[in-house]
């Protein structure tokens, strides 16, 4: 790719790597004209290395999460980041906005930038999308086909970030700030909207070229590859990259770790693991893409190995357009 994502710092602790990736790594989505694609000022590398040396506060914070949902873990990492940032005062998270009895949405985070004196509405997410070639373009569904890159971008900019511009959203903010004895009217007028979405795009393995431009995708995004079960079985014994592979099957929360650790598997062992995983799913046609990591070189490489029938379903996905918003 012409542009490259941020270099991954060397941290010993997985939770610290997850914190960096979620809150300070390369962006997945590009900017638009009305919001800013950044969160609070990045911590210095020195602070993160201090945390890496004594990560117990972060580990204890994450232990409170009982769910395996990746979004909740990312949200908890952001909460830790904002609560410990010296230039930030966090006022609330997951603040619901109502119109009568109807829920219009919720603010991910509301905080104050202590350096600038601005109130910030921050929306965050971690997303993974697989590129499916369609005619002269790509469609970018998630592993379960229920989400799309274009759909997420549109909802982020045209609903989530704009919630704080609605009368109901601003009324919610005034009440929140009044509860904290702050000058709500001045703060709401100075409010800024930020977002920070990271994650990874997966290109078809062996594609002749990657798209030079992907609508909504940041040019410096992290990326991996995907291939079908049949393709992988053909390549795992003949392709040099897979012959020397050191495969790791990361736990769900390790998807946020840019360089996860674990027991190394040979390609044959990984094949057995995937088969067992898919056999445990009923009915079999619901088998999901299998996420794995090859640690054989450098910062490693991320892969999705997908059931052959998954591709047929993905090819049938209609790319989301702005007209689909209603």
Secondary structure per residue as TSV (DSSP state, phi and psi in degrees):
chain	resnum	aa	ss	phi	psi
A	1	X	-	360.0	150.4
A	2	X	-	-68.4	-38.2
A	3	X	S	-108.0	150.0
A	4	X	-	-120.5	148.4
A	5	X	-	-70.9	171.6
A	6	X	-	-60.1	142.3
A	7	X	-	-64.6	136.2
A	8	X	-	-80.1	119.5
A	9	X	-	-64.9	159.6
A	10	X	-	-93.0	105.0
A	11	X	-	-120.9	143.1
A	12	X	S	-78.9	-28.6
A	13	X	-	-96.8	131.8
A	14	X	H	-62.9	-41.6
A	15	X	H	-63.4	-35.5
A	16	X	H	-69.1	-39.0
A	17	X	H	-63.3	-38.6
A	18	X	H	-64.5	-40.2
A	19	X	H	-61.7	-47.0
A	20	X	H	-62.4	-47.1
A	21	X	H	-61.7	-43.6
A	22	X	H	-72.4	-39.0
A	23	X	H	-109.2	-8.6
A	24	X	H	-145.5	2.1
A	25	X	S	-78.5	-172.1
A	26	X	-	-67.8	146.6
A	27	X	-	-75.6	148.9
A	28	X	S	-91.5	-41.3
A	29	X	B	-100.9	148.8
A	30	X	-	-83.5	177.3
A	31	X	-	-85.9	160.5
A	32	X	-	-118.4	-163.4
A	33	X	S	-97.1	-4.7
A	34	X	S	-120.8	-13.5
A	35	X	S	-125.4	167.1
A	36	X	B	-110.5	133.8
A	37	X	S	-89.6	54.4
A	38	X	-	-149.0	157.9
A	39	X	-	-100.9	-152.3
A	40	X	S	-66.5	164.6
A	41	X	-	-53.6	140.3
A	42	X	-	-65.8	144.4
A	43	X	-	-67.9	155.2
A	44	X	-	-72.4	154.3
A	45	X	H	-59.2	-33.7
A	46	X	H	-60.6	-43.5
A	47	X	H	-62.8	-42.6
A	48	X	H	-66.1	-35.5
A	49	X	H	-69.4	-33.7
A	50	X	H	-62.7	-43.7
A	51	X	H	-65.2	-36.7
A	52	X	H	-63.7	-33.7
A	53	X	H	-72.2	-35.2
A	54	X	S	-135.7	79.9
A	55	X	T	-86.8	5.2
A	56	X	H	-57.0	-38.2
A	57	X	H	-60.3	-40.4
A	58	X	H	-68.8	-43.6
A	59	X	H	-61.9	-44.3
A	60	X	H	-63.8	-37.4
A	61	X	H	-62.8	-43.3
A	62	X	H	-74.4	-22.9
A	63	X	T	-66.0	-16.4
A	64	X	T	-70.5	-19.7
A	65	X	-	-80.9	123.2
A	66	X	-	-100.6	-17.9
A	67	X	-	-84.9	152.1
A	68	X	-	-89.7	0.4
A	69	X	-	-64.6	127.6
A	70	X	H	-65.2	-36.4
A	71	X	H	-62.4	-36.5
A	72	X	H	-70.1	-35.6
A	73	X	H	-67.6	-43.4
A	74	X	H	-61.6	-40.8
A	75	X	H	-61.3	-40.3
A	76	X	H	-67.8	-36.5
A	77	X	H	-63.6	-41.8
A	78	X	H	-63.9	-39.8
A	79	X	H	-60.8	-43.4
A	80	X	H	-62.3	-44.1
A	81	X	H	-58.3	-48.2
A	82	X	H	-71.4	-36.1
A	83	X	H	-70.5	-24.5
A	84	X	H	-104.6	-3.5
A	85	X	-	-74.7	128.7
A	86	X	T	-68.0	-19.3
A	87	X	T	-104.7	17.5
A	88	X	E	-131.4	140.5
A	89	X	E	-122.8	112.7
A	90	X	E	-83.6	127.4
A	91	X	E	-103.1	-23.8
A	92	X	E	177.4	160.7
A	93	X	E	-138.3	154.7
A	94	X	E	50.4	50.2
A	95	X	E	-89.4	113.6
A	96	X	E	-78.2	144.9
A	97	X	E	-116.1	128.5
A	98	X	E	-117.1	151.1
A	99	X	E	-123.5	97.6
A	100	X	T	67.6	-123.1
A	101	X	T	-95.8	-3.8
A	102	X	E	-86.3	132.7
A	103	X	E	-86.7	118.4
A	104	X	E	-84.5	-24.2
A	105	X	E	154.4	-165.4
A	106	X	E	-149.8	151.9
A	107	X	E	-83.6	129.9
A	108	X	E	-62.9	-55.4
A	109	X	E	-144.3	142.7
A	110	X	E	-123.6	123.3
A	111	X	E	-146.0	168.3
A	112	X	E	-109.5	133.1
A	113	X	E	-83.3	104.6
A	114	X	T	-68.1	-23.0
A	115	X	T	-75.0	-42.1
A	116	X	T	-97.5	-15.9
A	117	X	T	75.6	20.0
A	118	X	E	-99.5	145.1
A	119	X	E	-85.1	136.4
A	120	X	E	-120.8	131.2
A	121	X	E	-102.0	114.4
A	122	X	E	-114.4	127.6
A	123	X	E	-110.4	135.7
A	124	X	E	-132.5	157.7
A	125	X	E	-167.8	157.0
A	126	X	E	-126.6	125.1
A	127	X	E	-135.0	152.1
A	128	X	E	-132.9	125.8
A	129	X	E	-132.7	145.5
A	130	X	E	-108.9	130.7
A	131	X	E	-81.8	120.3
A	132	X	E	-111.1	113.6
A	133	X	E	-61.7	129.4
A	134	X	E	-139.5	109.3
A	135	X	T	55.1	-118.5
A	136	X	T	-99.6	11.5
A	137	X	E	-139.7	-178.0
A	138	X	E	-118.8	144.9
A	139	X	E	-103.4	144.0
A	140	X	E	-124.3	77.2
A	141	X	E	-81.2	161.3
A	142	X	-	-80.2	173.0
A	143	X	T	-55.6	-32.9
A	144	X	T	-94.4	5.6
A	145	X	S	66.2	3.6
A	146	X	S	-90.5	-2.8
A	147	X	-	-135.5	158.0
A	148	X	B	-140.0	148.8
A	149	X	H	-55.4	-48.6
A	150	X	H	-63.7	-39.1
A	151	X	H	-65.6	-42.5
A	152	X	H	-63.7	-43.4
A	153	X	H	-62.0	-44.6
A	154	X	H	-63.7	-44.5
A	155	X	H	-66.0	-38.7
A	156	X	I	-59.7	-50.5
A	157	X	I	-79.6	-33.4
A	158	X	I	-103.0	-4.8
A	159	X	I	-130.0	-60.1
A	160	X	I	-63.3	-51.1
A	161	X	G	-70.4	-29.3
A	162	X	G	-85.5	-4.1
A	163	X	G	-59.0	-33.9
A	164	X	G	-76.7	-4.5
A	165	X	G	-96.8	-9.2
A	166	X	S	-78.9	158.2
A	167	X	H	-60.1	-41.2
A	168	X	H	-67.2	-39.7
A	169	X	H	-64.5	-43.1
A	170	X	H	-69.2	-34.3
A	171	X	H	-64.9	-40.0
A	172	X	H	-62.3	-41.5
A	173	X	H	-65.3	-42.0
A	174	X	H	-60.4	-43.0
A	175	X	H	-65.1	-41.0
A	176	X	H	-60.8	-45.3
A	177	X	H	-73.5	-35.2
A	178	X	H	-61.9	-37.4
A	179	X	H	-61.2	-24.3
A	180	X	T	-104.6	16.9
A	181	X	T	58.0	39.1
A	182	X	-	-106.5	159.9
A	183	X	-	-76.1	90.0
A	184	X	H	-63.7	-41.5
A	185	X	H	-65.0	-45.3
A	186	X	H	-63.5	-42.8
A	187	X	H	-65.8	-41.5
A	188	X	H	-66.7	-38.7
A	189	X	H	-65.2	-30.5
A	190	X	T	-92.9	5.6
A	191	X	-	-61.5	140.6
A	192	X	E	-119.0	147.7
A	193	X	E	-107.0	123.6
A	194	X	E	-122.8	157.2
A	195	X	E	-143.8	154.7
A	196	X	E	-146.6	106.7
A	197	X	E	-120.3	120.7
A	198	X	E	-120.7	-179.9
A	199	X	E	146.5	-144.9
A	200	X	E	-155.5	142.0
A	201	X	E	-104.1	138.7
A	202	X	E	-112.8	121.1
A	203	X	E	-95.4	151.8
A	204	X	E	-57.7	130.4
A	205	X	T	-64.3	132.8
A	206	X	T	81.5	6.7
A	207	X	-	-59.2	142.0
A	208	X	S	-60.8	-32.8
A	209	X	-	-159.6	153.2
A	210	X	-	-87.7	149.4
A	211	X	-	-57.1	134.8
A	212	X	S	-73.1	-23.9
A	213	X	-	-145.8	129.9
A	214	X	-	-119.4	121.7
A	215	X	T	-55.2	127.8
A	216	X	T	80.7	-14.8
A	217	X	B	-87.6	138.0
A	218	X	-	-71.5	137.9
A	219	X	T	-62.5	-21.4
A	220	X	T	-103.0	24.8
A	221	X	-	-68.4	157.1
A	222	X	-	-74.3	148.9
A	223	X	E	-144.8	158.7
A	224	X	E	-139.1	-156.3
A	225	X	E	-138.9	156.9
A	226	X	E	-131.6	153.7
A	227	X	E	-154.9	158.4
A	228	X	E	-77.7	163.9
A	229	X	H	-58.1	-42.9
A	230	X	H	-64.5	-43.8
A	231	X	H	-62.9	-42.4
A	232	X	H	-66.4	-39.9
A	233	X	H	-64.0	-32.8
A	234	X	H	-72.3	-34.8
A	235	X	H	-90.4	-25.1
A	236	X	T	-65.6	-20.9
A	237	X	T	-105.4	-7.9
A	238	X	T	-119.7	-23.2
A	239	X	-	-90.0	129.6
A	240	X	H	-55.4	-40.9
A	241	X	H	-57.5	-38.8
A	242	X	H	-87.9	-23.3
A	243	X	H	-64.0	-37.5
A	244	X	T	-100.8	9.6
A	245	X	-	-63.1	146.5
A	246	X	-	-118.1	91.1
A	247	X	E	-81.8	140.0
A	248	X	E	-125.2	135.6
A	249	X	-	-102.3	98.7
A	250	X	-	-73.7	146.6
A	251	X	-	-63.9	162.2
A	252	X	G	-53.7	-45.2
A	253	X	G	-68.6	-18.9
A	254	X	G	-77.4	-5.5
A	255	X	G	-61.3	-23.9
A	256	X	G	-86.2	-5.7
A	257	X	-	-93.2	114.4
A	258	X	T	-64.1	-25.5
A	259	X	T	-133.8	73.9
A	260	X	-	-68.1	158.3
A	261	X	-	-115.3	158.3
A	262	X	-	166.4	-176.3
A	263	X	-	-71.4	131.3
A	264	X	-	-75.8	135.1
A	265	X	B	-117.3	142.6
A	266	X	-	-74.8	165.4
A	267	X	H	-59.4	-37.7
A	268	X	H	-65.8	-37.5
A	269	X	H	-69.4	-37.8
A	270	X	H	-64.1	-40.1
A	271	X	H	-58.5	-43.5
A	272	X	H	-64.0	-39.5
A	273	X	H	-63.9	-43.5
A	274	X	H	-63.6	-45.3
A	275	X	H	-59.9	-42.2
A	276	X	H	-64.8	-39.9
A	277	X	H	-62.7	-45.6
A	278	X	H	-71.2	-33.7
A	279	X	H	-66.8	-26.9
A	280	X	T	-76.7	-9.9
A	281	X	S	-93.4	133.1
A	282	X	S	-129.3	130.2
A	283	X	S	-75.5	159.3
A	284	X	G	-57.3	-31.2
A	285	X	G	-69.1	-7.3
A	286	X	G	-91.0	8.8
A	287	X	-	-53.8	139.5
A	288	X	-	-102.5	157.4
A	289	X	-	-56.6	140.5
A	290	X	E	-103.2	124.4
A	291	X	E	-95.1	128.7
A	292	X	E	-148.1	168.2
A	293	X	E	-135.2	132.2
A	294	X	E	-102.9	110.7
A	295	X	-	-95.2	17.9
A	296	X	S	-69.8	-24.6
A	297	X	S	-148.4	146.9
A	298	X	T	49.3	-130.6
A	299	X	T	-85.0	8.4
A	300	X	-	78.7	177.5
A	301	X	E	-138.3	139.4
A	302	X	E	-98.6	142.5
A	303	X	E	-136.7	149.0
A	304	X	E	-112.1	125.8
A	305	X	E	-103.9	120.7
A	306	X	E	-112.8	145.9
A	307	X	-	-59.3	146.9
A	308	X	H	-57.0	-39.2
A	309	X	H	-70.7	-21.0
A	310	X	H	-63.2	-37.3
A	311	X	H	-63.9	-40.7
A	312	X	H	-59.2	-42.9
A	313	X	H	-66.7	-40.5
A	314	X	H	-65.9	-37.6
A	315	X	H	-65.1	-23.5
A	316	X	T	-86.0	-7.3
A	317	X	-	-69.5	128.9
A	318	X	-	-82.8	122.3
A	319	X	-	-55.7	135.0
A	320	X	-	-70.9	136.4
A	321	X	-	-125.4	166.2
A	322	X	G	-58.3	-29.6
A	323	X	G	-66.6	-21.1
A	324	X	G	-72.2	-11.2
A	325	X	G	-73.7	-8.4
A	326	X	-	101.6	360.0
